[in-house]
Amino acid sequence: MTIAPDGTNGHINGDVQSLSVERAMSELRRGRAVLVRGTGGTACVAALETMSPERLERLKAMGKVRLGITGHRATALGIANNVEHAWLLDVEAPVRLVELAAIAGMMPRPAQTQIDLDRFTVSPATPEIGAGLSLAKHARLLPAVCAMEVNGSPSGDELLSVSVDAIGRFERPVVEDLEWVSDAQVPLAGHEQCRLVLFRDARDGTEHVAVVVGAFDHAGVVPVRVHSACLTGDLLGSLRCDCGDQLRNAVDQLGATGGGILLYLAQEGRGIGLANKLRAYHLQDTGLDTLDADHELGFRADERSFVMAALMLRKLGVLRIQLMTNNPSKFRQLQDAGIEVVGRLSLGGAVNEYNERYIRAKQDRAGHLPVEEQ
């Protein structure tokens, strides 16, 4: 295929590799299987969360099906001790979908004790199945897949195909992936001089918002808050976290300093999505803290990337910032993405009986800095 001047490989819809990832995520969300192709072979994968009993039986009829889980989930189950590698469990013995769901962490925690893990052979996952797990994460699904190694397309079905390289490319956004869509003056309570700028990620259509408060020199050092969306805290006023307080306090502090930018990123639940965040809440009610609950579901302690925040700042013409955060990782990621972070501002929220353990876990285990020390 001829390479077009804009780098789209001459395809009418743009970058074919990027499109394949977006479409593959859509297929997984709808319960359908996709092919993941790599240098070592091809795997047919389907997300366990959207798997139906009928589709599982069809997969089992076509070949050897395995359950792919992340290293964090395998470690939580006690069947592996390396969180950096994905793992496979053979599904040869008669097994129901509800049992696989329990192994993957979809079922309430007490149900997991009823599963005899000795029935399953455990082995390292192939890169193709590991990429399939990453694809499920990007689709905001539980990181667990039913998978099989295949030659070509199983049973002649025309399954959508995506490459390991394309999935890896999806995880490394560049400024060309970000589109400035629209903007308008939107006076906020207590901050009438305010403009909202909507950005769209061309890779999957995700939308992020920049809240530009007041007037300031974009070429100077700009106060910036990078805030990940939290529907329960920001909109509903949940007492289980301090997100809503931090959001409102950040806008007030930006206004008090004369102006700045709040970047509102679509990264619910530290990047795991609302459905998995609610699953994590359920696990926290059984005694786990916020980090262990995410590990129990197969996620890292924080699945977010702040590269998109850096790209948004570049689009806004801001390269030097004073970052409003308690999270050193956010500080480092923005610096690594080329934003000069010349200082940090403290940001707090109200502590109550429901979120005190959550805030303590972030400080004691995730390295967040106590507000009083900033």
Salt bridges, closest charged atoms under 4 A:
GLU27 OE2 - ARG32 NH2 2.91
GLU49 OE1 - ARG279 NH1 3.30
GLU57 OE2 - LYS60 NZ 3.41
ASP90 OD2 - LYS64 NZ 3.52
ASP90 OD1 - ARG66 NE 2.89
GLU92 OE2 - LYS64 NZ 3.56
GLU99 OE2 - ARG119 NH1 2.99
GLU149 OE2 - ARG66 NH1 3.86
GLU171 OE2 - HIS138 NE2 3.21
ASP177 OD1 - ARG169 NH2 3.04
ASP183 OD2 - ARG195 NH1 3.64
ASP201 OD2 - ARG203 NH2 2.55
GLU207 OE2 - ARG200 NH2 2.77
ASP234 OD1 - HIS227 NE2 3.20
ASP242 OD1 - LYS362 NZ 3.41
ASP252 OD1 - HIS191 NE2 2.83
GLU268 OE2 - LYS277 NZ 2.52
ASP285 OD1 - ARG240 NH2 3.21
ASP289 OD2 - ARG365 NH1 2.72
ASP292 OD2 - ARG365 NH1 3.08
ASP294 OD2 - ARG270 NH2 2.79
GLU296 OE2 - ARG73 NH1 3.36
GLU296 OE2 - ARG109 NE 3.24
ASP302 OD2 - ARG304 NH2 2.72
GLU303 OE2 - LYS137 NZ 2.87
GLU303 OE1 - ARG300 NH2 3.05
GLU340 OE1 - ARG320 NE 3.23
GLU356 OE2 - ARG360 NH1 2.49
